[in-house]
């Protein structure tokens, strides 16, 4: 990442540990969305859904060059969830 981009991100990301920009850039934080979406799920199901939400939420924001990779990671987590469901 270029110095200009790093400086810009530092301004947008005043707390990179507890509130990084790539998880707080929308009107609702990623963790709040995930909490609602996993309600009623347990164990690995909740993990698969929360992970997919994380990758969707940050796609193109954390690292624009890795947008496709984040989308593919989300798809992988959703596939894992689907494979874990027994009918």
Legacy VTK file of the C-alpha trace (Angstrom):
# vtk DataFile Version 3.0
C-alpha trace
ASCII
DATASET POLYDATA
POINTS 87 float
0.000 0.000 0.000
1.351 3.451 -0.879
2.190 5.977 1.832
-0.673 8.235 0.811
-3.151 5.359 1.132
-1.694 4.370 4.511
-2.027 7.929 5.781
-5.589 8.147 4.507
-6.495 4.829 6.139
-4.914 5.960 9.445
-7.243 8.961 9.443
-10.255 6.751 8.737
-9.129 4.097 11.207
-8.566 5.867 14.541
-8.838 2.551 16.439
-7.546 -0.235 14.204
-7.827 -2.850 16.961
-11.353 -2.527 18.340
-13.013 -0.610 15.501
-11.160 -0.980 12.199
-12.590 0.994 9.298
-13.284 -2.103 7.213
-15.750 -3.304 9.894
-17.368 0.056 10.732
-17.717 1.830 7.380
-21.467 1.360 7.052
-24.214 2.713 9.300
-24.146 -0.512 11.348
-21.027 -2.314 12.558
-20.230 -5.765 11.203
-20.493 -7.344 14.669
-23.992 -5.944 15.199
-25.149 -7.313 11.842
-23.567 -10.693 12.554
-25.198 -10.867 16.001
-28.645 -10.421 14.470
-27.977 -12.862 11.643
-26.672 -15.693 13.850
-29.460 -15.415 16.406
-30.939 -18.878 16.867
-27.994 -20.640 15.250
-25.539 -22.655 17.257
-21.929 -23.730 17.061
-20.469 -24.066 13.591
-23.607 -22.757 11.848
-23.229 -19.455 13.666
-19.522 -19.402 12.836
-20.103 -20.029 9.121
-22.696 -17.258 8.884
-20.664 -14.753 10.918
-17.573 -15.429 8.812
-19.505 -14.994 5.551
-20.906 -11.687 6.810
-17.406 -10.541 7.764
-16.044 -11.205 4.285
-19.047 -9.648 2.528
-18.924 -6.572 4.749
-15.251 -5.868 4.169
-15.053 -6.872 0.485
-13.228 -4.136 -1.376
-12.848 -1.980 1.728
-10.045 -3.606 3.717
-7.996 -4.107 0.562
-9.562 -3.127 -2.782
-7.137 -5.443 -4.598
-8.549 -8.417 -2.664
-12.266 -7.747 -3.199
-12.758 -10.928 -5.248
-10.829 -12.955 -2.674
-13.113 -11.733 0.132
-16.184 -12.630 -1.949
-14.771 -16.089 -2.632
-14.081 -16.570 1.082
-17.699 -15.641 1.861
-18.954 -18.144 -0.715
-16.702 -20.825 0.754
-18.110 -20.228 4.250
-21.681 -20.371 2.922
-20.887 -23.634 1.109
-19.451 -25.047 4.332
-22.640 -24.069 6.116
-24.799 -25.696 3.425
-22.741 -28.896 3.592
-23.162 -29.054 7.365
-26.945 -29.014 7.193
-28.600 -32.375 7.448
-32.157 -32.666 6.251
LINES 1 88
87 0 1 2 3 4 5 6 7 8 9 10 11 12 13 14 15 16 17 18 19 20 21 22 23 24 25 26 27 28 29 30 31 32 33 34 35 36 37 38 39 40 41 42 43 44 45 46 47 48 49 50 51 52 53 54 55 56 57 58 59 60 61 62 63 64 65 66 67 68 69 70 71 72 73 74 75 76 77 78 79 80 81 82 83 84 85 86
